[in-house]
Amino acid sequence: MNKPLVSIIIPTFNKAKLAIETFKSIANQSYTNWECIIVDDGSVAGDYKVLHTFVKSDKRFSLHKRPINKKKGANACRNYGLSLSKGHYIQFFDSDDVMLENCLEGRVEAIEPLNLDLVIFSMGIYCKGGFKNDDTSDVMVNTWETALSAFVGKKRLPWNLQRTLYRASLIKERIIFDENLNRFQDVEFNIRLLSQLKPKFKIFSQIDCVYRRANSSNPRTKSFYKDVFQSIPIFLESIHTEIPSDILEHNRDNLKIWLFNLIGLYANKSLQKGELNTVINVAKEKLYLSNKQKIILNLLFFSKTKLKGIKGVVRLNSYLRKNYIKLNA
């Protein structure tokens, strides 16, 4: 079988120890015709030196610094890496996840004979004794229209970038990542890709890579929570443009619940009220939030940022959720 070149593009920032584990999993791939383009987003000198030392051990790896004229962030790094790539296929990956040994081989063997634009595989999640697959049957869609609907549906289609191998001719010079978006990057990119390019694809249930959740050895960045709140309005503006109105209308209540869940999960004392106001103003226009729902979101934000740890706050949040959902009926 022909062995086309696969370009693996990885942004990295201050995670040298985890990144080396990721790079080793790539070096150990059964499929050997690949290039790995690592784009550093401004790591401290010590971390960068560790990356540089590793890269010298295998000429298929190359290390680049994000150009100074590019906005800081993983999306700018991905766009720069894409511009440098030479592969027939593109594999975006993160510097804290791991490829299983047959990951690239299985994906190339899946996409080649069917002449598909992209293939999507399942991703494991580390747990005691190994890893598990959290996918459910509802992710097995087969058209771009059903995929678009699933991305904003009740259970949310989990197509992160690590799962997906793209044909380079589908995306190069046709679509790039939004460099203003620091969170929801995978979902927003894939929604635009589906809407604009209408690709042929197939989903496979086989696990061929593993995701590492945030923990003490893989901490979130200091800006994580601010990034979430700053990205919500950008994401809502994008999907309002890209997703057909009938699909949006059908899933508007799901998106309202998604918004409630995000505020409940990520509101903390590092955030200012103005950041919530920006989110709510855009959500009111795009999701048709009622005034009562706006009040509930404000109360939820106050509960999460000011009342954490106080007796009865869990019951309060449960009460807010119940009434918020009731207003969708």
C-alpha positions in Angstrom: 0.0 0.0 0.0 1.2 3.5 -0.7 2.4 5.3 2.4 1.3 8.9 2.1 3.0 11.5 4.4 1.0 12.5 7.5 1.7 15.9 9.0 1.1 15.9 12.7 0.7 19.5 14.1 1.0 20.1 17.8 0.9 23.4 19.7 2.6 23.3 23.1 3.0 25.7 26.1 4.9 25.0 29.3 4.1 21.2 29.4 7.5 19.8 28.4 7.2 16.7 30.6 3.8 15.6 29.3 4.7 16.7 25.8 7.7 14.3 25.7 5.4 11.4 26.6 3.1 12.5 23.7 6.1 12.7 21.3 7.4 9.3 22.3 3.9 7.8 21.5 4.3 9.4 18.0 7.8 8.1 17.6 6.6 4.6 18.4 3.9 4.6 15.7 3.7 1.5 13.5 3.1 3.9 10.6 6.4 5.6 10.0 5.9 8.1 7.1 5.0 11.2 9.2 6.4 14.6 10.1 5.6 16.2 13.5 5.5 20.0 13.5 5.7 21.3 17.0 4.8 25.0 17.5 5.8 26.5 20.8 3.5 29.2 22.1 6.1 31.0 24.3 7.2 28.3 26.9 9.7 29.2 29.6 13.3 28.7 28.5 13.7 25.4 30.5 10.7 23.8 28.9 11.8 24.9 25.4 15.2 23.4 26.0 13.7 20.1 26.9 11.6 20.1 23.7 14.6 21.1 21.6 16.8 18.3 23.0 14.1 15.7 22.2 13.5 16.9 18.7 17.2 16.5 17.8 16.8 12.7 18.4 14.5 12.2 15.4 14.6 14.2 12.2 10.9 13.7 11.6 10.2 16.1 14.5 10.7 19.9 14.0 10.3 22.6 16.6 9.2 26.1 15.7 8.3 29.2 17.7 5.0 30.9 17.1 5.9 34.0 14.9 5.9 37.2 17.0 3.3 38.7 14.7 0.9 35.9 15.4 -1.6 36.2 18.3 -0.7 34.0 21.3 -2.8 30.8 21.5 -3.1 27.2 20.3 -5.1 28.2 17.2 -2.4 30.6 15.9 0.1 27.8 16.5 -2.1 25.3 14.6 -2.5 27.7 11.7 1.2 28.3 11.5 1.9 24.6 11.7 -0.6 24.0 8.9 1.2 26.5 6.7 4.5 24.6 7.2 3.0 21.1 6.6 3.9 19.0 3.6 1.7 15.9 4.2 -1.1 14.4 2.2 -3.0 14.1 5.5 -3.2 16.4 8.5 -3.4 15.2 12.1 -3.9 17.9 14.7 -2.9 16.7 18.2 -2.4 18.1 21.7 0.8 18.0 23.7 -0.8 16.3 26.7 -2.5 13.3 25.0 -1.2 10.0 23.7 -1.4 8.0 20.5 -1.8 4.2 20.7 0.8 2.4 18.6 -1.5 1.7 15.6 -3.2 5.1 15.6 -1.9 6.6 12.4 -1.7 3.3 10.5 -5.4 2.6 11.3 -6.5 6.0 10.2 -4.6 6.0 6.9 -5.9 2.5 6.1 -9.5 3.7 6.9 -9.4 6.9 4.8 -7.4 5.7 1.7 -9.6 3.1 0.1 -12.9 5.0 0.6 -11.5 8.3 -0.7 -12.9 10.1 2.3 -12.2 13.7 3.3 -11.8 12.8 7.0 -12.1 9.9 9.4 -13.0 10.1 13.1 -11.9 7.5 15.7 -12.8 7.1 19.4 -10.6 8.5 22.1 -10.1 6.8 25.5 -10.0 8.6 28.8 -7.4 7.5 31.4 -8.8 5.8 34.5 -7.7 3.2 37.0 -6.3 0.2 35.3 -6.1 1.8 31.8 -8.6 3.8 29.9 -12.3 3.8 29.0 -14.5 4.8 26.1 -17.3 7.3 27.0 -18.8 7.4 23.5 -22.4 6.5 23.0 -24.3 5.4 19.9 -25.6 8.9 19.2 -22.1 10.0 18.0 -22.3 7.6 15.0 -23.7 10.0 12.5 -23.0 9.8 8.8 -23.9 13.1 7.0 -22.6 16.6 7.5 -26.2 17.8 8.3 -26.7 15.3 11.1 -23.2 16.0 12.4 -24.0 19.8 12.5 -27.1 19.1 14.5 -25.3 16.7 16.8 -22.6 19.3 17.6 -25.2 21.5 19.2 -27.5 18.7 20.4 -28.4 17.4 23.8 -25.4 15.1 24.1 -22.9 17.1 22.0 -20.8 15.4 19.4 -17.3 14.8 20.7 -15.2 15.4 17.7 -12.1 16.9 19.2 -9.1 17.4 16.9 -7.1 14.4 18.2 -9.7 12.0 16.9 -9.8 13.2 13.4 -7.5 12.7 10.4 -8.1 15.3 7.6 -7.2 15.1 3.9 -4.9 18.1 3.4 -6.5 19.2 0.2 -9.8 19.6 2.1 -8.5 22.2 4.5 -5.3 23.8 3.3 -5.9 27.3 2.0 -9.6 26.7 2.5 -10.2 27.0 6.2 -8.2 28.0 9.3 -8.7 28.2 13.0 -10.2 31.3 14.6 -7.2 32.9 16.4 -9.5 34.9 18.7 -11.0 31.8 20.2 -9.2 30.2 23.2 -11.8 27.6 24.1 -14.3 25.4 22.1 -11.7 25.5 19.3 -12.3 21.9 18.1 -16.1 22.2 18.0 -16.1 25.7 16.3 -13.5 24.6 13.7 -15.4 21.4 12.8 -18.8 23.2 12.7 -17.3 25.6 10.1 -15.7 22.8 8.2 -19.0 20.8 8.0 -21.0 23.9 7.1 -18.6 25.3 4.5 -16.9 22.3 3.0 -19.6 19.5 3.4 -17.0 16.7 3.6 -17.4 13.0 3.2 -16.5 11.2 6.4 -16.8 8.0 8.4 -16.8 7.5 12.2 -15.1 4.4 13.8 -15.7 3.1 17.3 -12.2 1.9 17.7 -10.1 3.7 20.4 -6.7 4.7 19.0 -5.6 7.6 21.3 -6.1 8.6 24.9 -7.0 11.9 26.5 -5.5 13.1 29.8 -7.9 15.2 31.9 -6.6 18.2 33.8 -5.1 17.2 37.2 -2.2 18.1 39.4 0.3 16.8 36.8 -1.6 18.4 33.9 -3.0 21.6 35.4 -5.2 24.2 33.6 -3.6 27.5 32.7 -4.1 30.5 35.0 -6.2 32.1 32.2 -8.5 29.0 31.6 -11.6 30.4 33.3 -11.3 33.8 31.7 -10.7 32.2 28.3 -13.9 30.2 28.7 -16.1 33.3 29.3 -14.3 35.3 26.6 -14.8 32.5 24.1 -18.6 31.9 24.7 -19.7 35.0 22.8 -17.3 34.3 19.9 -18.5 30.7 19.7 -22.2 31.8 19.7 -21.6 34.4 17.0 -19.9 31.8 14.9 -22.5 29.0 15.1 -25.2 31.6 14.5 -23.5 32.3 11.2 -22.6 28.8 10.2 -25.5 26.5 11.3 -28.7 26.6 9.3 -31.5 28.4 11.1 -33.8 25.3 11.3 -31.0 23.3 13.0 -30.3 26.1 15.4 -34.0 26.6 16.2 -34.4 22.9 16.9 -31.4 22.9 19.3 -31.8 26.4 20.9 -33.0 24.9 24.2 -30.0 22.5 24.3 -27.7 25.5 23.8 -29.3 27.4 26.7 -28.7 24.4 29.0 -25.1 24.2 27.7 -24.7 27.8 28.7 -26.1 27.2 32.2 -23.7 24.2 32.6 -20.7 26.3 31.5 -21.4 29.0 34.0 -22.0 26.5 36.7 -18.7 24.7 35.9 -16.3 27.5 35.2 -17.5 30.6 37.1 -15.0 31.3 39.9 -13.6 34.2 41.9 -11.1 35.2 39.2 -13.9 36.4 37.0 -15.5 39.8 37.0 -19.3 40.5 36.6 -18.6 42.4 33.3 -17.4 39.1 31.8 -20.7 37.5 32.6 -22.6 40.5 31.2 -20.9 40.2 27.8 -21.8 36.5 27.7 -25.5 37.2 28.6 -25.8 40.1 26.1 -24.8 37.9 23.2 -26.8 34.9 24.5 -29.9 37.0 24.8 -29.6 37.9 21.1 -28.5 34.5 19.7 -30.4 32.1 22.1 -33.4 34.3 22.9 -32.8 34.1 26.7 -35.8 35.3 28.7 -35.4 38.0 31.3 -36.0 35.4 34.0 -33.3 33.2 32.6 -30.9 36.1 32.6 -31.7 36.7 36.3 -31.1 33.0 37.1 -27.7 33.1 35.3 -26.7 36.1 37.3 -27.7 34.3 40.5 -25.8 31.2 39.5 -22.7 33.3 38.8 -23.0 35.1 42.2 -23.4 31.7 43.9 -20.3 30.2 42.2 -18.1 33.3 42.7 -19.2 34.5 46.1 -21.0 31.7 48.0 -18.8 28.7 47.3 -18.5 26.5 50.4 -21.5 28.1 52.2 -24.1 25.7 53.6 -27.1 25.3 51.3 -25.4 26.6 48.1 -25.7 23.2 46.4 -29.4 23.2 47.0 -29.6 26.8 45.7 -27.8 25.8 42.5 -30.1 22.8 42.0 -33.1 25.1 42.5 -31.8 27.6 39.9 -31.1 24.8 37.4 -34.6 23.3 37.8 -36.3 26.7 37.2 -34.0 27.7 34.4 -34.9 24.5 32.5 -38.6 24.9 33.3 -38.5 28.2 31.4 -37.5 26.4 28.2 -40.7 24.4 28.3 
